[in-house]
Amino acid sequence: MPRASVIGLGKSGVAAARLLKREGWEVELSDGNTSETLLQQQQQLAAEQITVKLGQSLELNGANLPQLIVVSPGVPWDIPVLVEARQLGIETIGEMELAWRNLRSLPWVGITGTNGKTTTTALIAAIFQAAELNAPACGNIGYAACDVALSQVGRGDEGDEGDEGDEGDKGDGGDKGENFTSSSPSSSSSSSSPSSSLLDWVIAEVSSYQIESSVSLAPRIGVWTTFTPDHLSRHQTLENYYNIKAKLLRQSELQVFNGDDAYLRQEGLSNWPDAYWTSVKGKDFLISEKGFYIEDDWVVEKLTATSAPEPIVKVSTLRMVGEHNQQNLLMAVATARLAGINRDAIARAISEFPGVAHRLEYICTWEGIDFINDSKATNYDAAEVGLASVKSPAILIAGGEAKAGDDTGWLAKIHSQAAAVLLIGSAAPAFAKRLQEVGYYSYEIVETMESAVPRSAELAKQYQASVVLLSPACASFDQYPNFEVRGDRFRQLCLAWQKDWKYTTREILDAENSASVGSSGSRLS
């Protein structure tokens, strides 16, 4: 029996181990962390005859070496054991590549980008599903890719290896590596399994980490949403980060680009002559003779240099606010049309699309103040977009584990949009210093979310702000396993605040009514 080692006990690592076991491999799964949750997972997998080693890293010694190593997305690609494995000639791949090898007979959509790819992926999946296609979202969103592959094992139509028809780490945010951090309880396994019905498409959000560890992943349609500096602590240089993402698009049969992204637009036709470009600014801003653009509140398609422009769907059908969401809409519609989906299905999906959790997610309203969860904004660019998308003045909650990047635009947006800033996490002192350097002094270091939420409500009343916005511009690892847990905690605190305030107000009114009735000599029945 061939031996395979899987590194990382996140949801994708577990799915990879189960898929390999189903295919007849002897599987060992290792994780450098240990916790009660991971110990429970270890026992569960032992019952499935999958060996799990906690609190230790994979070691390559002795004669009984694995023939295959599968790496979870959060595990850095250049750690010593993986470098050694490649030197020894041991095949080393990522979980996404393993899924692709089992599902390559199907057409894939692969979505990547620094920011915007989660919303775009979710919207694409919603459109495909509205067209009655079995097209689950997976990878960096939804199911682990290998869970989707597992749903198809034994159907007799996957596993074709021929030509296709078409916190070991600290990565998060735009490239949602932290979704796979093995220490996250919420990431240890998928909450449910994808449908076992025969798939029509695979809709995969693919981070730079997943592309880096994929050898042959080649989607039918590749989508690139945005490109800004991020994850440089892992990828070292902007050029390396760009080339990793470009690899996915170069291996895609059809390519869709956000033509309003400054960096991608600069690359333009010289590097991507056959791509479909998009622009929210209109036809004159397309950098090629084919693409998708917005005109008079319509998404318009122009599929060839000689074809007539054709309106597809009204932009106002989309309930999400912000120009960045119009960009996401364009890319989703472009993908759907290239896949042959009709206008009716597109319009129906867009009108019903609720948005994505943790990305400008409306939580509740208290005293006319909206509380918005933008926990997924884990870098400066995403946080700048978050502030630009809400009403001003806003009370901003920011901070966490700081990431490298240019904060200039974000700080300027704080100046123009934020009445006050509450700083949490390990980045708080550094952020306070940066705010002072640009002449902004309306900030407080509150350290924790538990302190930030009630204080934000007080400040919103004081400054007559209409919005409290959690948009951290930071990773979450200093205080939370991942940005989802951080956003969930914010949601819990906001809803508890709203509930407690209503309860307290009701008590006061009841007391006032009782006093009033008592003074008139009446009794309550």
C-alpha positions in Angstrom: 0.0 0.0 0.0 1.5 3.4 -1.0 2.1 5.9 1.9 1.1 9.5 1.9 1.7 12.2 4.5 -0.6 15.1 5.0 0.6 18.2 6.8 -2.0 20.4 8.7 -5.1 19.3 10.6 -7.3 22.0 9.1 -10.5 21.3 7.2 -8.6 20.9 3.9 -6.0 18.6 5.5 -8.6 16.3 6.9 -10.5 16.2 3.6 -7.2 15.4 1.8 -6.5 12.6 4.2 -9.9 11.1 3.8 -9.7 11.3 0.0 -6.3 9.6 0.0 -7.6 6.9 2.3 -10.6 6.3 0.1 -8.2 5.9 -2.8 -6.2 3.1 -1.1 -3.3 5.1 0.5 -1.9 4.5 3.9 -2.3 8.0 5.4 -0.5 9.8 8.2 -1.6 13.3 9.1 0.7 15.6 11.2 0.2 18.9 12.9 2.6 20.9 15.0 -0.2 22.1 17.3 -2.2 20.3 19.9 -5.5 21.1 21.7 -8.6 19.4 23.0 -10.4 19.9 19.7 -7.5 18.5 17.8 -7.3 15.5 20.1 -11.0 14.8 19.5 -10.3 15.0 15.8 -7.4 12.6 16.2 -9.7 10.0 17.8 -12.3 10.4 15.1 -9.7 9.9 12.3 -8.1 7.0 14.1 -11.5 5.2 13.8 -11.2 5.8 10.1 -7.7 4.2 10.1 -5.9 7.5 9.5 -3.0 8.1 11.8 -2.7 11.6 13.3 0.4 12.9 15.0 -0.1 16.1 17.1 2.5 18.4 18.5 5.2 17.3 16.0 6.2 18.0 12.5 6.7 15.5 9.7 10.2 14.0 9.7 11.8 12.4 6.7 14.2 9.7 8.1 14.6 6.0 7.7 13.7 3.8 4.8 9.9 4.1 5.1 9.5 7.4 3.4 6.1 8.5 2.0 5.6 8.5 -1.8 3.4 11.6 -1.6 3.2 14.6 0.7 0.0 16.8 0.6 0.2 20.2 2.2 -2.7 22.2 3.7 -2.9 25.8 2.3 -1.7 27.4 5.5 1.6 25.5 5.6 4.5 27.6 4.1 5.7 26.0 0.9 9.4 26.5 1.7 9.7 25.1 5.2 12.8 22.8 5.6 10.9 19.5 5.5 9.2 20.3 2.2 12.5 21.5 0.7 14.1 18.3 1.8 11.2 16.2 0.5 11.5 17.8 -3.0 15.3 17.2 -2.9 14.6 13.5 -2.1 12.3 13.3 -5.1 9.1 12.9 -3.0 6.1 14.3 -4.8 4.8 17.3 -2.9 1.5 18.9 -3.7 -1.2 21.1 -2.1 -4.7 19.9 -1.2 -6.2 21.9 -4.1 -3.9 20.0 -6.6 -5.1 16.7 -5.1 -8.7 17.7 -5.6 -8.0 18.8 -9.1 -6.5 15.4 -10.0 -9.7 13.8 -8.9 -12.1 16.3 -10.6 -10.2 17.4 -13.7 -12.7 15.9 -16.1 -15.1 18.7 -14.9 -14.9 22.3 -15.9 -13.6 24.6 -13.2 -13.8 28.3 -12.5 -10.8 29.5 -10.5 -11.0 32.9 -8.8 -8.0 34.6 -7.3 -7.0 38.1 -6.2 -5.8 40.0 -3.2 -9.3 41.3 -2.4 -12.8 40.7 -3.7 -12.4 37.0 -4.6 -14.7 35.7 -1.9 -17.6 37.9 -2.9 -17.0 37.2 -6.5 -16.7 33.4 -5.9 -20.0 33.4 -3.9 -21.8 35.4 -6.5 -20.5 33.1 -9.4 -21.7 30.0 -7.5 -25.1 31.6 -6.8 -25.5 32.4 -10.5 -24.5 28.9 -11.6 -26.8 27.3 -9.1 -29.7 29.6 -10.2 -29.1 28.1 -13.6 -29.8 24.7 -12.0 -26.2 23.6 -12.3 -24.6 21.6 -9.5 -21.6 23.9 -8.9 -20.4 24.1 -5.3 -18.1 26.9 -4.1 -15.0 25.4 -2.6 -11.3 26.0 -1.7 -10.9 29.3 0.1 -14.7 29.5 0.6 -17.3 26.9 1.4 -16.1 23.3 1.3 -12.5 22.1 1.2 -11.8 21.2 -2.5 -11.1 17.6 -1.4 -14.5 17.4 0.3 -16.0 18.1 -3.1 -13.8 15.4 -4.7 -14.9 13.0 -2.0 -18.5 13.5 -2.9 -17.8 12.2 -6.4 -15.6 9.2 -5.4 -17.2 6.0 -6.8 -19.3 7.7 -9.4 -17.1 6.4 -12.1 -16.6 9.7 -13.9 -13.8 11.3 -11.9 -10.1 10.5 -11.4 -9.3 11.0 -15.1 -5.6 11.6 -15.3 -5.6 12.3 -19.0 -5.9 15.6 -20.9 -8.7 17.7 -19.4 -11.5 19.0 -21.5 -10.9 22.5 -20.8 -0.8 28.3 12.1 2.0 26.9 10.8 1.3 29.9 8.6 0.0 33.3 9.2 -1.8 34.1 6.0 -5.2 35.6 5.8 -7.3 38.4 4.4 -7.2 38.8 0.7 -5.7 35.4 0.4 -7.7 33.6 3.1 -4.9 31.4 4.4 -6.1 31.7 8.0 -9.3 29.8 7.0 -7.0 26.8 7.1 -5.0 27.5 10.2 -4.9 24.2 11.9 -5.4 25.6 15.4 -8.8 26.9 14.4 -11.6 24.8 15.9 -14.0 26.0 13.3 -11.7 24.9 10.6 -11.0 21.4 11.6 -13.6 19.9 9.4 -16.4 20.9 7.1 -19.7 21.6 8.8 -21.5 19.6 6.1 -20.7 17.7 3.0 -21.4 18.7 -0.6 -24.1 17.0 -2.5 -23.1 13.6 -3.9 -25.1 14.4 -7.1 -23.0 14.5 -10.3 -21.2 17.9 -10.5 -21.5 20.2 -13.5 -18.9 22.7 -12.5 -16.4 23.4 -9.7 -16.3 27.0 -8.5 -13.0 27.4 -6.6 -11.6 30.4 -4.7 -7.9 29.9 -4.9 -5.4 31.8 -2.7 -1.8 32.4 -3.7 -0.9 29.6 -1.2 -3.0 27.1 -3.0 -1.7 28.2 -6.5 1.9 27.9 -5.2 1.4 24.3 -4.2 -0.6 23.3 -7.4 1.2 21.8 -10.3 -1.4 21.2 -13.0 -4.5 23.1 -11.8 -6.0 24.5 -15.1 -9.5 26.0 -14.8 -11.8 26.4 -17.8 -12.3 30.0 -16.7 -9.8 31.9 -14.6 -10.7 35.2 -12.8 -8.3 37.7 -11.3 -10.1 40.3 -9.1 -7.5 42.6 -7.7 -3.7 42.8 -7.1 -2.1 44.8 -4.3 0.9 44.1 -2.0 -0.1 41.4 0.6 1.5 38.2 2.1 5.0 39.5 1.4 6.2 37.9 4.6 5.6 34.6 2.9 6.1 35.4 -0.8 9.1 37.9 -0.2 8.6 40.1 -3.2 5.7 41.7 -5.1 7.0 40.1 -8.3 7.0 36.6 -6.8 3.4 37.2 -5.4 2.3 38.4 -8.9 3.9 35.5 -10.7 2.2 32.9 -8.4 -1.2 34.4 -9.1 -0.5 34.8 -12.8 0.3 31.1 -13.0 -3.4 30.2 -12.4 -4.5 32.6 -15.2 -1.9 31.4 -17.6 -3.1 27.8 -17.1 -6.8 28.8 -17.6 -8.5 28.4 -21.0 -10.5 31.7 -20.7 -9.4 34.7 -18.6 -11.4 37.4 -16.9 -9.7 40.5 -15.4 -10.7 43.5 -13.3 -9.7 46.3 -15.7 -10.2 48.9 -13.0 -7.4 47.5 -10.8 -4.4 49.8 -11.3 -1.8 47.0 -11.3 -3.7 44.6 -13.5 -4.5 47.4 -15.9 -0.9 48.4 -16.1 0.0 44.8 -17.1 -2.8 45.0 -19.7 -2.8 43.6 -23.1 0.9 43.1 -23.4 0.7 40.2 -20.9 -2.9 39.2 -21.4 -3.9 39.7 -25.0 -6.7 37.3 -25.1 -8.4 38.1 -21.8 -11.9 39.5 -21.2 -11.5 42.8 -19.3 -14.1 44.6 -17.2 -14.7 48.2 -16.2 -17.3 49.9 -14.1 -16.4 53.2 -15.9 -17.8 52.3 -19.3 -16.9 51.0 -22.7 -14.2 53.7 -23.3 -12.3 52.3 -20.3 -12.0 48.7 -21.6 -8.4 48.0 -22.5 -9.4 45.5 -25.1 -12.0 45.1 -27.8 -13.9 42.5 -25.8 -15.1 42.5 -22.3 -17.9 43.6 -19.9 -18.6 47.1 -18.7 -21.3 49.3 -17.1 -23.4 51.7 -19.0 -26.7 53.4 -18.0 -27.1 51.0 -15.0 -26.6 48.0 -17.2 -23.9 45.3 -17.3 -23.1 45.2 -21.0 -21.2 42.4 -22.8 -19.0 42.6 -25.9 -17.8 39.2 -26.6 -15.7 39.9 -29.7 -14.1 42.9 -31.4 -16.9 42.9 -34.1 -20.0 41.9 -32.0 -22.6 44.4 -30.9 -22.7 45.4 -27.3 -25.5 43.5 -25.5 -27.2 44.5 -22.1 -27.3 41.6 -19.7 -28.6 42.7 -16.3 -29.3 45.9 -14.4 -26.6 46.9 -11.9 -29.3 48.1 -9.5 -30.4 44.5 -9.2 -27.5 43.9 -6.8 -28.2 44.8 -3.2 -24.6 45.3 -2.1 -23.2 48.8 -2.0 -19.9 50.1 -3.3 -18.0 50.4 -6.6 -15.9 47.4 -5.6 -19.0 45.2 -5.6 -19.9 46.5 -9.0 -16.5 45.3 -10.1 -17.3 41.9 -8.5 -20.6 41.8 -10.3 -19.0 42.4 -13.7 -16.5 39.6 -13.2 -19.3 37.2 -12.0 -21.5 38.1 -15.0 -18.6 37.7 -17.4 -17.9 34.3 -16.0 -21.5 33.2 -16.2 -21.9 34.4 -19.8 -18.6 32.6 -20.8 -20.1 29.5 -19.3 -23.3 29.9 -21.4 -25.7 30.9 -18.6 -28.7 32.9 -19.7 -29.8 36.4 -18.5 -32.8 35.2 -16.5 -30.7 33.0 -14.2 -28.2 35.7 -13.8 -30.8 38.4 -12.9 -32.5 36.0 -10.5 -29.3 35.1 -8.7 -28.1 38.7 -8.4 -31.5 39.9 -7.0 -31.4 37.3 -4.3 -27.7 37.4 -3.4 -27.3 38.5 0.3 -23.6 39.2 0.3 -20.8 37.4 2.2 -20.4 37.0 5.9 -17.6 39.1 7.4 -17.4 41.4 4.3 -19.4 44.5 5.0 -22.0 42.3 6.7 -24.9 44.2 8.3 -25.4 43.0 11.9 -28.0 45.2 13.6 -29.2 48.7 14.2 -29.2 50.3 17.6 -30.6 53.8 18.1 -30.3 54.5 14.4 -26.6 53.3 14.3 -25.8 50.4 11.9 -23.2 47.9 13.1 -21.2 46.4 10.2 -18.9 43.4 10.3 -16.0 43.8 7.9 -13.6 41.4 9.7 -12.4 40.0 6.4 -10.7 43.3 5.7 -7.3 42.0 6.8 -5.1 44.4 4.9 -5.0 48.2 4.3 -6.5 48.1 0.8 -9.5 46.0 1.9 -10.1 48.2 5.0 -9.9 51.4 2.9 -12.6 49.9 0.6 -14.7 49.1 3.7 -14.6 52.7 5.0 -15.4 54.1 1.6 -18.4 51.8 1.3 -20.3 52.9 4.5 -21.9 56.2 5.4 -19.8 58.8 7.1 -19.0 59.7 9.8 -18.3 56.3 11.1 -16.8 54.8 14.2 -14.0 52.5 13.1 -12.7 49.5 15.1 -9.3 48.5 13.7 -6.3 46.5 14.8 -5.1 42.9 15.3 -1.8 41.5 14.0 -0.3 44.0 11.7 0.7 43.1 8.1 3.2 44.7 5.8 1.8 47.1 3.2 1.2 50.7 2.3 -1.2 52.3 4.8 -1.3 55.8 3.1 -4.7 55.4 1.4 -6.3 53.8 4.4 -5.1 56.6 6.7 -6.4 59.2 4.3 -9.8 57.5 4.3 -9.8 57.5 8.1 -9.2 61.3 8.0 -12.2 61.9 5.7 -14.6 59.2 6.9 -14.0 58.3 10.6 -15.3 60.3 13.5 -13.2 58.2 15.9 -11.1 55.0 15.8 -11.0 52.3 18.4 -7.8 50.3 18.4 -7.6 46.6 19.4 -4.9 43.9 19.4 -1.2 43.9 19.1 -1.1 46.5 16.4 -2.8 49.1 18.5 0.3 51.1 19.7 1.8 51.1 16.2 -1.5 52.2 14.6 -1.8 55.0 17.3 1.6 56.2 16.4 0.8 56.2 12.6 -2.5 58.1 13.3 -0.6 60.8 15.2 2.0 61.1 12.5 -0.7 62.0 10.0 -2.4 64.4 12.4 -5.3 62.3 13.5 -5.9 62.2 17.2 -9.5 61.0 17.7 -8.5 57.5 18.6 -8.5 55.3 21.7 -6.6 52.1 22.5 -9.3 49.7 23.9 -7.3 46.5 23.4 -10.2 44.0 23.1 -13.4 43.6 21.1 -15.3 43.3 24.4 -14.3 46.9 25.2 -14.6 48.2 21.7 -18.3 47.4 21.0 -19.9 49.3 23.9 -17.4 52.1 23.6 -18.2 52.4 19.9 -21.9 52.8 20.7 -21.1 55.6 23.1 -18.9 57.4 20.6 -21.4 56.9 17.8 -24.0 58.7 19.9 -21.5 61.4 20.9 -20.4 62.1 17.3 -23.8 61.4 15.7 -22.2 58.7 13.6 -24.5 56.5 11.6 -22.2 53.5 11.4 -20.0 51.4 13.7 -17.6 49.5 11.4 -15.3 46.6 12.3 -12.7 46.8 9.5 -9.4 45.7 11.1 -6.8 46.1 8.4 -5.0 43.3 10.2 -4.7 39.6 10.5 -6.5 38.1 13.5 -4.0 35.7 15.0 -2.9 37.8 18.0 -6.4 37.3 19.5 -8.4 34.9 17.4 -7.9 31.7 15.4 -9.1 33.4 12.2 -11.0 36.3 10.9 -14.3 34.4 10.9 -14.0 33.8 14.7 -13.2 37.5 15.1 -16.2 38.6 13.1 -18.4 36.1 14.9 -17.4 37.6 18.2 -18.1 41.1 17.0 -21.6 39.9 15.9 -22.3 38.3 19.2 -21.3 41.4 21.1 -23.3 43.7 18.9 -26.4 41.6 19.2 -26.0 41.2 22.9 -25.6 45.0 23.2 -28.7 45.6 21.2 -30.7 43.0 23.3 -29.4 44.2 26.6 -30.2 47.8 25.7 -33.8 46.9 24.7 -34.2 44.9 27.9 -32.9 47.7 30.1 -35.1 50.2 28.3 -38.1 48.0 28.7 -37.4 47.8 32.5 -37.2 51.6 32.7 -40.4 52.1 30.8 -42.2 49.5 32.9 -41.0 51.1 36.1 -42.1 54.5 34.9 -45.5 53.2 33.9 -45.9 51.4 37.3 -45.0 54.7 39.1 -47.5 56.6 36.9 -50.3 54.1 37.4 -49.6 53.8 41.2 -49.8 57.6 41.7 -53.3 57.6 40.1 -54.6 55.0 42.6 -55.1 52.3 39.9 -53.9 48.7 40.0 -52.3 46.6 37.3 -54.4 43.6 36.4 
